[in-house]
Amino acid sequence: MPAPSPIPFNRPLFLEAGITNVRAAYENGRVAGDGDFSRRCQGALERSLGGGKVLLTTSCTDALELSALLLNIAPGDEVVVPAFTFVSTANAYMLRGARPVFVDIRPDTYNLDERALDAVLTPRTKAIVAVHYGGVACEMDPIMARAARHSLPVIEDNAHGLFGAYRGKPLGAWGTLAALSFHETKNISCGEGGALVLNDSRWNERANVLRDKGTDRQRFNRGETESYTWQDLGSSFLPAEILAAILWAQLEMREQIQNRRREIHQRYLTGLGDWGRARGVQLPLIPDHCQSSYHLFALLLPTPEARSALIRHLQERKIQAVSHYQALNLTPMGRSLGGRPGQCPVAESVALRLLRLPFYYGLSPADQDRVIAAVNSFPG
């Protein structure tokens, strides 16, 4: 009997339509940024998110860095970020000279704990970054209320949450600004890519300038000026049109992609519920007022040792399961900023115990059943 084939943690979605679109972009003679496919992608995202202007970028990291430029983040400023997130959430503002202020996370959704905000907001606070972990929304009502009380912008790091919602409103439509990711591990991807969402039209023109190397080339492209010139700070944030061509193929089938991911998520919940309850393993929680994007499926094991043992148990069965973020306050960079053990106890504990199972569009029911059976056979 042949050995079972490996089941990876992620396998990017490949669409022939994407290759067809790339060929069309070449035939159109436009492979640099902001061509027809870019406009299609941005328009579709604007409609999905309720109308805020969307600008494609080369990554979610670039979108966050663009947000820091837009907000004039500067040395001496503080930006509040959850301790449990990817390093880009902090790096984007540190590159402008700001200091990240790490906040602990909720023990149920692993999102920024809105109850901890009052203790960290100071006159130096310039912004709050809300990360929708796994595609489940932060508690945006209290976060937005606190931000309004202190006249602070909120940036949604929505790398995980595209097509999720909080109380019926799309994730990415709540904050002043939002960043999206189209990395190959995300629900909708083009290999590497991202977008900045502007939910206040006052930012639109300057965002175009900053995104296009600090020039007003967009005005030139629209025929509003005979030449373009250097206007402001900026960098090259535009993705190539061939990436937008790949992205458009996936955006066109976004409902099918999201429906399939919902099915995979529910199959895991059903298949692992009894095992999790019997062994004190926390499965993902989606509050009733949240609509998930179904970005990942994470198990929270009782101990770090149990997580390591389950990873080995699955590896022996040719199944790849992985951990996720470290608590940023305890990383070498975080410690250099004054991070210390016990500063964000929930994030520090979750980082050592959380494990993600294989989750991607092409995960077959048979392979998912193999994963479920393997987990159920782990004694804990």
C-alpha positions in Angstrom: 0.0 0.0 0.0 1.6 3.4 -1.0 2.5 5.8 1.8 0.1 8.7 2.1 1.1 11.9 0.4 2.1 14.8 2.7 -0.5 17.4 3.6 1.1 20.9 3.7 -0.1 23.6 6.0 -0.9 25.8 3.0 -1.1 25.3 -0.8 -1.6 28.5 -2.9 -4.7 28.5 -5.1 -3.7 28.4 -8.8 -6.2 29.5 -11.4 -5.8 29.2 -15.1 -7.9 32.4 -15.4 -5.0 34.2 -13.7 -2.6 33.1 -16.4 -5.1 34.2 -19.0 -5.3 37.6 -17.4 -1.5 37.9 -17.3 -1.4 37.2 -21.0 -4.0 39.8 -21.6 -2.1 42.4 -19.6 1.0 41.8 -21.7 -1.1 42.0 -24.9 -2.6 45.3 -23.7 0.9 46.6 -23.4 0.6 47.6 -19.8 2.4 45.6 -17.1 3.3 48.4 -14.7 0.9 49.4 -11.9 -2.5 51.0 -12.1 -3.8 49.5 -15.3 -7.1 48.0 -16.1 -6.8 44.9 -13.8 -5.7 47.1 -10.9 -8.8 49.3 -11.4 -11.1 46.2 -11.5 -9.6 44.9 -8.3 -9.8 48.2 -6.5 -13.4 48.8 -7.7 -14.5 45.3 -6.5 -12.9 45.8 -3.1 -14.4 49.3 -2.8 -17.9 47.8 -3.4 -17.3 44.9 -1.0 -16.1 47.3 1.7 -18.8 49.9 1.4 -17.2 52.6 -0.7 -13.9 53.6 0.9 -11.2 54.2 -1.6 -8.9 51.3 -2.2 -5.3 51.5 -3.5 -3.5 48.3 -4.3 0.0 48.0 -2.8 2.8 45.5 -3.2 2.1 44.0 0.3 0.1 44.5 3.5 3.4 45.7 5.0 3.5 48.4 2.4 -0.1 49.4 3.1 0.8 49.8 6.8 3.9 51.8 6.0 1.8 54.0 3.7 -0.6 54.5 6.6 2.3 55.7 8.8 3.3 58.3 6.2 -0.3 59.5 5.8 -0.7 60.0 9.5 2.6 61.8 9.7 3.9 59.4 12.4 7.2 60.9 13.8 9.8 60.3 16.4 8.3 60.6 19.9 4.9 59.3 18.9 3.4 56.1 20.3 1.3 53.6 18.4 -0.8 51.0 20.2 -0.5 47.5 18.8 -1.5 44.1 20.1 1.4 42.0 21.3 0.2 39.0 19.3 0.6 40.0 15.7 3.1 39.9 12.8 6.1 42.1 13.1 5.0 44.4 10.2 2.2 45.8 12.5 4.9 47.4 14.7 7.7 47.9 12.1 5.6 50.2 9.9 5.4 52.8 12.6 8.9 52.2 14.1 10.3 53.0 10.7 8.9 56.5 11.1 10.5 56.8 14.6 7.4 55.9 16.7 7.5 53.5 19.7 5.1 50.6 19.6 3.1 50.2 22.8 2.2 46.5 23.2 -1.3 45.7 24.5 -2.5 42.3 25.6 -5.1 40.2 23.8 -8.4 38.7 24.7 -8.2 35.0 25.7 -11.2 34.1 23.5 -10.5 35.6 20.0 -6.8 36.5 20.5 -7.6 40.0 19.4 -6.5 43.2 21.0 -8.2 43.5 24.4 -10.2 46.7 24.2 -10.4 46.7 28.0 -6.7 47.3 28.2 -6.6 50.5 26.1 -7.3 53.1 28.7 -4.2 52.1 30.7 -1.8 52.7 27.7 -3.2 55.8 26.0 -1.1 58.9 26.7 -0.7 62.3 25.2 2.0 60.8 22.9 -0.4 58.2 21.4 -0.8 58.9 17.7 -2.9 55.8 16.6 -4.4 52.5 17.6 -3.9 49.4 15.4 -6.6 46.7 15.5 -5.6 43.3 14.1 -8.5 41.0 13.3 -6.9 37.7 14.2 -7.8 34.7 12.0 -10.5 36.8 10.4 -12.6 37.3 13.5 -13.3 40.9 14.3 -11.9 42.9 17.2 -14.6 44.5 19.4 -14.8 47.6 17.2 -17.5 49.5 19.0 -15.6 50.0 22.2 -12.3 50.5 20.3 -13.8 53.2 18.1 -15.4 54.8 21.1 -12.2 55.1 23.0 -10.4 56.3 19.9 -13.0 59.0 19.4 -12.7 60.1 23.0 -9.0 60.7 22.5 -9.3 62.0 18.9 -7.2 59.1 17.6 -7.3 57.4 14.2 -7.8 53.6 14.1 -5.9 51.5 11.6 -7.3 48.1 10.9 -4.6 45.5 10.2 -7.1 43.4 8.2 -4.5 41.0 6.7 -6.7 38.1 7.9 -10.2 39.6 7.7 -11.2 40.4 4.2 -14.9 39.6 3.7 -15.4 39.2 7.5 -17.7 41.6 9.4 -18.5 43.0 12.8 -22.2 43.7 13.5 -22.9 43.5 9.8 -20.3 46.1 8.8 -17.3 44.8 6.7 -13.9 44.5 8.4 -11.7 47.1 6.7 -14.6 49.7 6.8 -14.3 50.6 10.4 -11.1 52.4 10.9 -9.8 55.6 9.4 -7.5 53.4 7.4 -7.2 49.6 6.8 -4.5 47.4 5.4 -5.3 44.2 3.4 -3.0 41.3 2.4 -2.9 39.1 -0.7 0.0 37.0 0.3 0.0 33.4 -0.9 -1.2 32.2 2.5 -4.3 34.5 2.5 -7.8 33.6 1.3 -7.5 35.8 -1.8 -3.9 36.0 -3.1 -1.6 37.0 -5.9 1.6 35.7 -4.4 2.6 39.0 -2.7 0.2 41.9 -2.6 -1.9 44.2 -0.4 -4.1 47.2 -0.4 -4.7 50.4 1.6 -8.3 51.3 2.4 -9.1 55.0 2.9 -12.4 55.4 4.8 -12.1 59.2 4.9 -12.0 60.9 1.5 -9.7 63.7 2.8 -6.8 61.3 2.6 -7.4 60.2 -1.0 -5.3 62.7 -3.0 -2.3 62.6 -0.6 -2.4 58.8 -0.5 -2.0 58.8 -4.3 1.0 61.0 -4.1 2.7 59.1 -1.3 2.0 55.8 -3.0 3.5 57.0 -6.3 7.0 58.0 -5.1 5.8 61.4 -3.7 4.7 62.6 -7.2 1.5 63.8 -8.6 1.8 61.3 -11.5 -1.9 60.2 -11.0 -3.0 63.8 -11.9 -0.8 63.6 -15.0 -2.3 60.2 -15.9 -5.7 61.7 -15.7 -4.7 64.6 -18.0 -5.0 67.2 -15.3 -1.4 68.5 -15.7 1.1 68.6 -18.5 3.8 67.0 -16.4 4.2 65.6 -12.9 6.7 66.5 -10.2 7.9 65.8 -6.7 5.2 66.9 -4.2 5.8 65.0 -0.9 7.4 62.1 0.8 6.7 58.8 -0.8 7.9 55.5 -2.1 7.1 52.9 -4.8 4.1 51.1 -3.4 2.3 50.2 -6.7 2.2 46.5 -7.6 2.8 45.3 -11.2 -0.2 44.9 -13.4 0.5 41.2 -13.8 -0.1 40.8 -10.0 -3.4 42.6 -10.3 -4.3 40.3 -13.2 -3.7 37.2 -11.0 -5.6 38.9 -8.1 -8.6 39.7 -10.3 -9.1 36.0 -11.2 -9.4 35.2 -7.5 -11.6 38.2 -6.7 -14.0 37.1 -9.4 -14.5 33.8 -7.6 -14.4 35.2 -4.1 -17.8 33.8 -3.1 -16.8 30.3 -4.1 -13.5 30.7 -2.2 -15.2 32.0 0.9 -17.9 29.3 0.8 -15.3 26.5 0.6 -13.3 28.0 3.4 -16.4 28.1 5.6 -17.0 24.4 4.8 -13.5 23.5 5.8 -13.7 25.5 9.1 -17.1 23.9 10.0 -15.8 20.4 9.2 -12.9 20.9 11.6 -15.2 22.2 14.3 -17.5 19.3 14.0 -14.8 16.7 13.7 -12.6 18.0 16.6 -15.2 19.3 19.1 -15.5 16.3 21.3 -11.7 15.7 21.3 -11.1 19.3 22.2 -13.6 19.4 25.0 -12.2 16.1 26.5 -8.6 17.4 26.6 -9.1 21.1 27.5 -8.2 22.3 24.0 -9.7 25.6 22.9 -11.1 25.6 19.4 -11.8 28.9 17.4 -14.6 31.1 18.8 -16.7 33.2 16.4 -18.9 35.5 18.5 -22.5 35.8 17.4 -22.1 39.4 16.3 -19.1 38.6 14.1 -18.9 37.1 10.6 -15.6 35.4 10.2 -13.5 35.4 7.0 -12.4 31.8 7.9 -8.7 32.6 7.4 -7.3 29.9 9.7 -8.1 27.1 12.2 -6.2 27.2 15.4 -6.0 24.9 18.4 -5.0 26.3 21.8 -3.3 23.4 23.6 -3.2 23.2 27.4 0.6 23.5 27.6 3.5 24.3 25.3 4.7 20.7 25.7 1.3 19.4 24.4 1.6 21.6 21.4 5.1 20.4 20.6 3.9 16.8 21.0 1.0 17.3 18.7 3.2 18.9 16.0 5.4 15.8 16.2 2.4 13.5 16.2 1.2 15.1 13.0 4.6 15.2 11.4 4.9 11.4 11.8 1.7 11.2 9.8 3.0 13.5 7.1 0.8 16.4 8.2 2.2 19.9 8.6 0.9 21.9 11.5 2.6 25.1 12.6 2.7 27.6 15.5 2.0 31.3 14.9 3.2 34.6 16.2 5.6 35.1 19.1 4.5 37.7 21.7 6.3 40.8 20.3 7.2 42.2 23.7 9.4 39.1 24.3 11.2 39.1 21.0 14.8 40.4 20.9 13.5 43.7 19.3 10.6 43.9 21.8 12.9 43.4 24.7 15.2 46.2 23.4 12.1 48.5 23.6 11.5 47.6 27.2 9.4 44.5 26.8 9.4 42.1 29.7 7.8 38.8 30.8 4.4 39.3 32.3 3.7 42.5 30.4 1.1 40.8 28.1 0.4 37.5 29.9 -2.4 36.3 27.6 -0.4 36.9 24.5 2.7 35.3 26.0 0.8 32.2 26.9 -1.2 31.9 23.7 2.0 32.3 21.6 3.5 29.2 23.3 0.4 27.0 23.0 -1.4 27.9 19.7 -1.2 25.5 16.7 -2.6 26.0 13.2 -3.9 23.1 11.2 -3.7 22.8 7.3 -6.2 25.2 5.8 -6.5 26.1 2.1 -9.0 26.2 -0.7 -7.8 22.9 -2.3 -7.8 20.9 0.9 -9.9 17.8 -0.1 -12.4 16.3 2.2 -10.4 13.1 2.3 -7.2 14.9 3.3 -9.1 16.9 5.9 -10.5 13.7 7.3 -6.9 12.4 7.6 -6.0 15.5 9.6 -9.1 15.2 11.8 -8.4 11.5 12.4 -4.8 12.2 13.2 -5.7 14.9 15.7 -8.3 12.6 17.3 -5.7 9.9 17.7 -3.5 12.2 19.8 -3.8 11.2 23.4 -2.8 14.6 24.8 
